[in-house]
Structures are given as C-alpha cells and as structure tokens.
C-alpha cells in the first residue's frame, strides 16, 4: 500500500519491463485460472490474434461526465491528478486510500486492423473495491481505483491497483474507456471504445478464499459464472478470451496482469445499455426494484 505522499504522481506512466502478450496464453489462463503460470516469451507480436472487443455498458458508476447522481454530473476525468499510474490513492482534494491485494496491470492498446499499437491514445480505467463498492458513488468521499493512462510507442499503459472484489450479480471485472488522446479524455461521450475486462475464475476464487478483506467475494462468486454474467454472456469465445486478464502471481505477493485491447476504429459508437446510478445501492446488491450493478 502506498502512502498519501504518492498521491500526485500524475504522469508516472509505467515500469521499464515489458510483459509478453499472446492470445493462446490468455485462453489457457482463462481456463486454468491464471495462478502460478509463468509468462511465455518470444514471437508475441507475430502470434497475437486480434479480435476487436465489443462495446459494452459503462455501468452506473463511470464518473465520466455521462450521468448524474443527486442532481450533479459526476466527472473524474476533468479533475487534476486523474492522469496517474497508481490508482490506489484518491486524487485532487480527496485523501482516502483503497486497501486490497496489489495488482499491477499492463494494458496494450492496438488497432484491431493489423494489430498496430495505438500510441498516445488514452485509457480510463475504473473498478470496485474489495467488497464491491465504487468510489464517488457508494463512497462519495473517495475517488480511488480510477485513473487515466497514456499509451507509449508500443501502445502499452501500466497501472498499479488492487484486485477487484466480486459483488452480487456480476463476474469480477474492470471497466475501461479508450480515447484518441489524453486531450479527448474529458467525457465518456468521446470514447472510441467502452468495454470491460474479466478476471480469471481460479485466481479470483483463491484471492477471495484467502484474503479476509474480500469478505463477500467467495459467496458472490459462487452465484455467478462468466456464461451467465449480464455483460460477458453475449460475447463469443474469442471475445471472452481476448478480454480476460492473464495473471501471474499469487494471493500472498500480489499479481501482475496483462491484456491486449484491440479497438475497431471504424465501429459506430454504442452506449452498450449504459445505466443511470441508482441511489442508495450498496455492496450487497441493488435495493428492490433497482437495476443490477454492472
């Protein structure tokens, strides 16, 4: 866990290392849970199969200027400090820090037509905490577990965050929006792809079973499968494999995760069924009559 002194590393966009990405490895990790497998080396770019990810809902908690809560537009993208590498701290005027198992991410943005890197494109990533709460909505005094990164010449963006929890009704996941540039990343309306990343079942189950901070994870994970998830269920096997995070590590020391995000630059923008944020929704699920969390 970092201290609040690390709050303002706004433009620290990565590490020196590069983790190889291969679609075959992601499919294997998705099946086996992604625990304890070493990364493959060599020929990653040549072997990578690009499958453009489908547009999906941003859900009710994007904080990207596309919805309101209590009559106010919620937009973290215009806040000072949102461009950063470590998402565990809050930024701007807020100070809370998210607790949870460390997860280092390397996301590779590519053009689905030819798998060429989308250098200088921006990605906004956000997700829930250990028990399913979202900052700025469930936790209005925090804005942690949200941030924007800018792709390097290889299309890579790196974040440090925590392993997300599993709340009732959804498979463990990360939300993201891709933008043509960091200057364009001021509203979700300008995104060129809005979609989600799935977490592998094996690693998720092990984290939730061994880390007390994920107090409701085991119970909630037992009630859902990726085949019945409200977002991932409609996707093809290739799409699910392409958007499942490949993990290396363990629940004692943390994980490193990689995924390639192929973007169809010719696709028409779709809201993916974006929902308004239901007031009063907590980590245990929506109150009666409210839509499910996504």
GIGI-V367953 format. One record per residue. N is the residue number from 1. RES is the residue in three letters. PSI is psi in radians with two decimals (none if undefined). OMEGA is omega in degrees with one decimal (* if undefined). NEAR is the number of other ideal C-beta (glycine too) atoms within 12 Angstrom. Layout:
n=N res=RES psi=PSI omega=OMEGA near=NEAR
n=N res=RES psi=PSI omega=OMEGA near=NEAR
This chain:
n=1 res=UNK psi=2.31 omega=177.4 near=21
n=2 res=UNK psi=2.84 omega=177.8 near=24
n=3 res=UNK psi=2.96 omega=178.1 near=13
n=4 res=UNK psi=-0.33 omega=178.3 near=18
n=5 res=UNK psi=-0.34 omega=179.5 near=12
n=6 res=UNK psi=0.13 omega=-170.3 near=23
n=7 res=UNK psi=-0.58 omega=-165.7 near=29
n=8 res=UNK psi=0.59 omega=173.0 near=24
n=9 res=UNK psi=1.13 omega=-167.7 near=25
n=10 res=UNK psi=-0.65 omega=-171.6 near=23
n=11 res=UNK psi=0.40 omega=174.4 near=17
n=12 res=UNK psi=1.63 omega=-168.7 near=23
n=13 res=UNK psi=0.48 omega=171.1 near=29
n=14 res=UNK psi=3.10 omega=178.7 near=29
n=15 res=UNK psi=3.03 omega=-179.2 near=19
n=16 res=UNK psi=-0.38 omega=-174.6 near=10
n=17 res=UNK psi=2.73 omega=174.6 near=14
n=18 res=UNK psi=2.22 omega=177.3 near=21
n=19 res=UNK psi=2.21 omega=-177.7 near=34
n=20 res=UNK psi=2.64 omega=-178.5 near=29
n=21 res=UNK psi=2.18 omega=175.9 near=41
n=22 res=UNK psi=2.33 omega=-177.9 near=29
n=23 res=UNK psi=-0.70 omega=179.8 near=35
n=24 res=UNK psi=-0.68 omega=178.5 near=21
n=25 res=UNK psi=-0.66 omega=178.9 near=36
n=26 res=UNK psi=-0.70 omega=178.6 near=43
n=27 res=UNK psi=-0.71 omega=178.9 near=23
n=28 res=UNK psi=-0.77 omega=-180.0 near=23
n=29 res=UNK psi=-0.63 omega=178.8 near=37
n=30 res=UNK psi=-0.63 omega=-179.7 near=35
n=31 res=UNK psi=-0.66 omega=-172.4 near=21
n=32 res=UNK psi=-0.11 omega=176.4 near=21
n=33 res=UNK psi=-0.15 omega=172.3 near=29
n=34 res=UNK psi=0.26 omega=-175.2 near=40
n=35 res=UNK psi=2.21 omega=169.8 near=29
n=36 res=UNK psi=0.18 omega=179.2 near=20
n=37 res=UNK psi=2.44 omega=179.5 near=26
n=38 res=UNK psi=2.73 omega=-179.1 near=17
n=39 res=UNK psi=2.59 omega=175.1 near=26
n=40 res=UNK psi=2.70 omega=-178.2 near=22
n=41 res=UNK psi=2.64 omega=172.0 near=13
n=42 res=UNK psi=2.37 omega=172.0 near=11
n=43 res=UNK psi=0.33 omega=-175.0 near=13
n=44 res=UNK psi=-0.80 omega=-176.5 near=26
n=45 res=UNK psi=-0.70 omega=-177.8 near=22
n=46 res=UNK psi=-0.58 omega=-174.4 near=12
n=47 res=UNK psi=-0.24 omega=-173.8 near=19
n=48 res=UNK psi=2.25 omega=175.0 near=30
n=49 res=UNK psi=2.19 omega=-178.6 near=24
n=50 res=UNK psi=2.17 omega=173.1 near=29
n=51 res=UNK psi=1.98 omega=-177.9 near=30
n=52 res=UNK psi=2.27 omega=-179.8 near=30
n=53 res=UNK psi=2.52 omega=179.0 near=40
n=54 res=UNK psi=2.66 omega=171.2 near=30
n=55 res=UNK psi=2.45 omega=179.1 near=31
n=56 res=UNK psi=2.94 omega=-178.9 near=36
n=57 res=UNK psi=2.48 omega=170.4 near=34
n=58 res=UNK psi=-0.18 omega=-178.8 near=41
n=59 res=UNK psi=-3.10 omega=-176.3 near=42
n=60 res=UNK psi=-0.02 omega=-172.5 near=35
n=61 res=UNK psi=0.73 omega=-175.6 near=41
n=62 res=UNK psi=-0.48 omega=-175.4 near=43
n=63 res=UNK psi=0.79 omega=-177.2 near=45
n=64 res=UNK psi=0.32 omega=178.2 near=39
n=65 res=UNK psi=0.09 omega=-176.5 near=28
n=66 res=UNK psi=-0.04 omega=177.0 near=33
n=67 res=UNK psi=3.00 omega=-179.3 near=30
n=68 res=UNK psi=2.69 omega=173.4 near=19
n=69 res=UNK psi=2.25 omega=-178.2 near=25
n=70 res=UNK psi=0.66 omega=175.5 near=15
n=71 res=UNK psi=0.05 omega=-177.8 near=10
n=72 res=UNK psi=2.40 omega=173.3 near=15
n=73 res=UNK psi=2.31 omega=179.8 near=22
n=74 res=UNK psi=2.02 omega=-177.6 near=32
n=75 res=UNK psi=1.75 omega=177.0 near=27
n=76 res=UNK psi=-0.32 omega=-173.7 near=41
n=77 res=UNK psi=-0.34 omega=179.8 near=39
n=78 res=UNK psi=0.06 omega=-178.2 near=23
n=79 res=UNK psi=2.47 omega=176.1 near=29
n=80 res=UNK psi=2.30 omega=178.6 near=17
n=81 res=UNK psi=-0.06 omega=-177.5 near=30
n=82 res=UNK psi=-0.45 omega=176.1 near=39
n=83 res=UNK psi=1.91 omega=-172.8 near=36
n=84 res=UNK psi=2.96 omega=179.8 near=40
n=85 res=UNK psi=-0.69 omega=-178.6 near=35
n=86 res=UNK psi=1.98 omega=-176.0 near=41
n=87 res=UNK psi=0.01 omega=-174.1 near=47
n=88 res=UNK psi=-0.42 omega=178.1 near=39
n=89 res=UNK psi=2.77 omega=166.7 near=36
n=90 res=UNK psi=2.96 omega=-177.3 near=34
n=91 res=UNK psi=3.06 omega=-176.3 near=38
n=92 res=UNK psi=-2.26 omega=-177.2 near=28
n=93 res=UNK psi=-0.08 omega=-176.2 near=14
n=94 res=UNK psi=2.65 omega=-171.9 near=27
n=95 res=UNK psi=-0.28 omega=-176.9 near=21
n=96 res=UNK psi=2.61 omega=-179.9 near=25
n=97 res=UNK psi=2.39 omega=-179.1 near=28
n=98 res=UNK psi=2.32 omega=175.2 near=40
n=99 res=UNK psi=2.58 omega=179.2 near=26
n=100 res=UNK psi=3.01 omega=-179.1 near=35
n=101 res=UNK psi=2.28 omega=-176.2 near=38
n=102 res=UNK psi=2.38 omega=176.2 near=29
n=103 res=UNK psi=2.00 omega=175.6 near=43
n=104 res=UNK psi=2.21 omega=-174.4 near=31
n=105 res=UNK psi=2.45 omega=166.7 near=43
n=106 res=UNK psi=1.95 omega=-179.1 near=42
n=107 res=UNK psi=2.28 omega=-178.9 near=50
n=108 res=UNK psi=2.03 omega=-179.4 near=44
n=109 res=UNK psi=2.18 omega=-180.0 near=45
n=110 res=UNK psi=2.70 omega=170.7 near=39
n=111 res=UNK psi=2.15 omega=-178.0 near=28
n=112 res=UNK psi=-0.40 omega=176.9 near=30
n=113 res=UNK psi=1.54 omega=177.1 near=16
n=114 res=UNK psi=-0.10 omega=178.7 near=16
n=115 res=UNK psi=0.59 omega=177.9 near=28
n=116 res=UNK psi=2.51 omega=-176.3 near=23
n=117 res=UNK psi=2.49 omega=174.8 near=27
n=118 res=UNK psi=1.22 omega=-179.6 near=37
n=119 res=UNK psi=2.50 omega=176.4 near=21
n=120 res=UNK psi=0.04 omega=171.2 near=25
n=121 res=UNK psi=2.73 omega=-178.2 near=40
n=122 res=UNK psi=2.62 omega=175.1 near=37
n=123 res=UNK psi=2.31 omega=175.1 near=50
n=124 res=UNK psi=2.12 omega=-178.2 near=49
n=125 res=UNK psi=2.41 omega=174.0 near=50
n=126 res=UNK psi=2.69 omega=179.3 near=41
n=127 res=UNK psi=3.04 omega=-176.7 near=46
n=128 res=UNK psi=2.98 omega=177.3 near=46
n=129 res=UNK psi=-2.84 omega=-172.6 near=41
n=130 res=UNK psi=-0.44 omega=-177.3 near=35
n=131 res=UNK psi=0.18 omega=173.0 near=32
n=132 res=UNK psi=0.15 omega=179.6 near=40
n=133 res=UNK psi=2.53 omega=178.2 near=33
n=134 res=UNK psi=2.34 omega=176.0 near=41
n=135 res=UNK psi=2.68 omega=-180.0 near=38
n=136 res=UNK psi=-0.15 omega=178.3 near=40
n=137 res=UNK psi=-1.32 omega=173.6 near=38
n=138 res=UNK psi=-0.58 omega=-177.7 near=33
n=139 res=UNK psi=1.41 omega=-171.6 near=28
n=140 res=UNK psi=-0.29 omega=-179.1 near=22
n=141 res=UNK psi=0.16 omega=178.3 near=16
n=142 res=UNK psi=2.63 omega=171.8 near=30
n=143 res=UNK psi=0.44 omega=177.4 near=40
n=144 res=UNK psi=2.98 omega=-179.5 near=45
n=145 res=UNK psi=0.60 omega=173.7 near=47
n=146 res=UNK psi=2.50 omega=175.5 near=47
n=147 res=UNK psi=2.85 omega=-178.9 near=50
n=148 res=UNK psi=2.38 omega=172.8 near=43
n=149 res=UNK psi=2.74 omega=-178.5 near=43
n=150 res=UNK psi=2.27 omega=-175.9 near=37
n=151 res=UNK psi=2.44 omega=175.9 near=35
n=152 res=UNK psi=-2.94 omega=-175.3 near=25
n=153 res=UNK psi=-0.35 omega=177.9 near=18
n=154 res=UNK psi=0.14 omega=-179.7 near=27
n=155 res=UNK psi=0.20 omega=-173.3 near=37
n=156 res=UNK psi=2.41 omega=174.1 near=36
n=157 res=UNK psi=2.37 omega=-177.7 near=46
n=158 res=UNK psi=2.37 omega=177.2 near=36
n=159 res=UNK psi=2.64 omega=165.6 near=42
n=160 res=UNK psi=2.20 omega=-178.0 near=37
n=161 res=UNK psi=-2.74 omega=175.4 near=46
n=162 res=UNK psi=2.76 omega=174.2 near=39
n=163 res=UNK psi=2.18 omega=-176.9 near=47
n=164 res=UNK psi=2.63 omega=175.5 near=46
n=165 res=UNK psi=-3.11 omega=178.4 near=43
n=166 res=UNK psi=2.01 omega=178.1 near=42
n=167 res=UNK psi=2.84 omega=-171.5 near=40
n=168 res=UNK psi=2.21 omega=175.0 near=27
n=169 res=UNK psi=-0.11 omega=-179.7 near=29
n=170 res=UNK psi=2.50 omega=170.8 near=43
n=171 res=UNK psi=2.54 omega=179.2 near=42
n=172 res=UNK psi=2.34 omega=-171.0 near=48
n=173 res=UNK psi=2.89 omega=171.8 near=42
n=174 res=UNK psi=2.48 omega=175.1 near=41
n=175 res=UNK psi=2.62 omega=173.1 near=42
n=176 res=UNK psi=2.75 omega=171.9 near=46
n=177 res=UNK psi=2.38 omega=178.5 near=50
n=178 res=UNK psi=2.43 omega=-179.2 near=47
n=179 res=UNK psi=2.71 omega=-178.8 near=36
n=180 res=UNK psi=-0.46 omega=-179.4 near=25
n=181 res=UNK psi=2.92 omega=176.8 near=22
n=182 res=UNK psi=-0.52 omega=178.1 near=28
n=183 res=UNK psi=-0.51 omega=180.0 near=17
n=184 res=UNK psi=-0.24 omega=-174.9 near=24
n=185 res=UNK psi=1.09 omega=179.2 near=37
n=186 res=UNK psi=-0.19 omega=177.3 near=26
n=187 res=UNK psi=2.50 omega=176.5 near=25
n=188 res=UNK psi=-0.33 omega=177.8 near=39
n=189 res=UNK psi=-0.34 omega=-178.5 near=23
n=190 res=UNK psi=0.05 omega=-176.5 near=26
n=191 res=UNK psi=2.58 omega=175.3 near=38
n=192 res=UNK psi=-0.10 omega=169.8 near=36
n=193 res=UNK psi=2.29 omega=171.4 near=42
n=194 res=UNK psi=2.14 omega=-175.0 near=39
n=195 res=UNK psi=-2.97 omega=-176.8 near=42
n=196 res=UNK psi=2.72 omega=177.9 near=43
n=197 res=UNK psi=2.29 omega=179.1 near=47
n=198 res=UNK psi=2.60 omega=173.9 near=44
n=199 res=UNK psi=2.51 omega=178.6 near=48
n=200 res=UNK psi=2.54 omega=-176.2 near=42
n=201 res=UNK psi=-0.80 omega=-174.7 near=33
n=202 res=UNK psi=-0.85 omega=179.7 near=29
n=203 res=UNK psi=-0.72 omega=179.7 near=42
n=204 res=UNK psi=-0.83 omega=-179.1 near=43
n=205 res=UNK psi=-0.71 omega=-178.3 near=30
n=206 res=UNK psi=-0.73 omega=178.1 near=30
n=207 res=UNK psi=-0.84 omega=-175.9 near=40
n=208 res=UNK psi=-0.53 omega=-178.6 near=34
n=209 res=UNK psi=-0.40 omega=-172.9 near=20
n=210 res=UNK psi=-0.22 omega=-176.3 near=19
n=211 res=UNK psi=1.97 omega=-174.4 near=29
n=212 res=UNK psi=-0.30 omega=179.2 near=17
n=213 res=UNK psi=-0.36 omega=178.9 near=23
n=214 res=UNK psi=1.12 omega=-165.5 near=36
n=215 res=UNK psi=-0.49 omega=-179.0 near=23
n=216 res=UNK psi=0.11 omega=-173.1 near=28
n=217 res=UNK psi=-0.80 omega=-177.8 near=41
n=218 res=UNK psi=-0.79 omega=-179.9 near=23
n=219 res=UNK psi=-0.80 omega=-177.3 near=22
n=220 res=UNK psi=-0.65 omega=179.2 near=32
n=221 res=UNK psi=-0.58 omega=-178.9 near=35
n=222 res=UNK psi=-0.27 omega=-176.5 near=17
n=223 res=UNK psi=-0.02 omega=-172.5 near=18
n=224 res=UNK psi=2.69 omega=169.2 near=32
n=225 res=UNK psi=2.82 omega=-179.8 near=22
n=226 res=UNK psi=-0.43 omega=179.5 near=32
n=227 res=UNK psi=-0.35 omega=179.8 near=16
n=228 res=UNK psi=0.00 omega=-180.0 near=14
n=229 res=UNK psi=2.46 omega=-174.9 near=33
n=230 res=UNK psi=-0.35 omega=179.3 near=27
n=231 res=UNK psi=-0.91 omega=-172.6 near=39
n=232 res=UNK psi=-0.31 omega=-173.6 near=35
n=233 res=UNK psi=-0.54 omega=-176.7 near=20
n=234 res=UNK psi=-0.10 omega=-175.2 near=19
n=235 res=UNK psi=2.67 omega=177.0 near=29
n=236 res=UNK psi=2.90 omega=178.1 near=15
n=237 res=UNK psi=-0.68 omega=178.5 near=20
n=238 res=UNK psi=-0.72 omega=179.9 near=22
n=239 res=UNK psi=-0.75 omega=179.2 near=34
n=240 res=UNK psi=-0.76 omega=177.6 near=37
n=241 res=UNK psi=-0.70 omega=-177.2 near=32
n=242 res=UNK psi=-0.50 omega=-176.2 near=40
n=243 res=UNK psi=0.26 omega=174.2 near=42
n=244 res=UNK psi=2.25 omega=-176.7 near=45
n=245 res=UNK psi=2.27 omega=173.0 near=49
n=246 res=UNK psi=2.21 omega=-173.5 near=46
n=247 res=UNK psi=2.48 omega=170.9 near=44
n=248 res=UNK psi=2.25 omega=178.8 near=32
n=249 res=UNK psi=-2.80 omega=-178.4 near=32
n=250 res=UNK psi=2.90 omega=-177.3 near=23
n=251 res=UNK psi=-0.20 omega=178.1 near=30
n=252 res=UNK psi=-0.72 omega=-174.3 near=14
n=253 res=UNK psi=-0.18 omega=-177.8 near=16
n=254 res=UNK psi=3.12 omega=-174.6 near=25
n=255 res=UNK psi=2.69 omega=165.5 near=40
n=256 res=UNK psi=2.30 omega=-177.4 near=36
n=257 res=UNK psi=2.46 omega=178.5 near=43
n=258 res=UNK psi=2.58 omega=174.2 near=40
n=259 res=UNK psi=2.53 omega=173.1 near=48
n=260 res=UNK psi=2.38 omega=-178.2 near=45
n=261 res=UNK psi=1.66 omega=177.5 near=48
n=262 res=UNK psi=2.25 omega=-176.3 near=38
n=263 res=UNK psi=2.22 omega=173.4 near=42
n=264 res=UNK psi=1.80 omega=-175.4 near=26
n=265 res=UNK psi=-0.14 omega=179.4 near=21
n=266 res=UNK psi=-0.06 omega=-176.7 near=12
n=267 res=UNK psi=2.55 omega=174.1 near=22
n=268 res=UNK psi=2.49 omega=-179.6 near=11
n=269 res=UNK psi=2.42 omega=179.2 near=23
n=270 res=UNK psi=2.45 omega=178.0 near=19
n=271 res=UNK psi=-0.34 omega=-179.2 near=21
n=272 res=UNK psi=0.42 omega=179.2 near=30
n=273 res=UNK psi=0.64 omega=-179.3 near=20
n=274 res=UNK psi=2.39 omega=-176.4 near=29
n=275 res=UNK psi=2.63 omega=174.0 near=26
n=276 res=UNK psi=2.65 omega=-178.0 near=26
n=277 res=UNK psi=2.13 omega=177.8 near=33
n=278 res=UNK psi=2.11 omega=179.4 near=26
n=279 res=UNK psi=2.48 omega=174.3 near=20
n=280 res=UNK psi=0.08 omega=-178.6 near=18
n=281 res=UNK psi=2.27 omega=-180.0 near=33
n=282 res=UNK psi=-3.08 omega=-174.4 near=22
n=283 res=UNK psi=-0.38 omega=-178.0 near=29
n=284 res=UNK psi=-0.06 omega=179.2 near=20
n=285 res=UNK psi=3.01 omega=-175.2 near=28
n=286 res=UNK psi=2.62 omega=173.3 near=25
n=287 res=UNK psi=2.87 omega=-177.9 near=14
n=288 res=UNK psi=2.34 omega=177.4 near=9
n=289 res=UNK psi=-0.12 omega=-179.5 near=9
n=290 res=UNK psi=2.68 omega=177.6 near=19
n=291 res=UNK psi=2.75 omega=179.3 near=22
n=292 res=UNK psi=2.73 omega=175.3 near=25
n=293 res=UNK psi=2.60 omega=175.4 near=39
n=294 res=UNK psi=none omega=* near=37
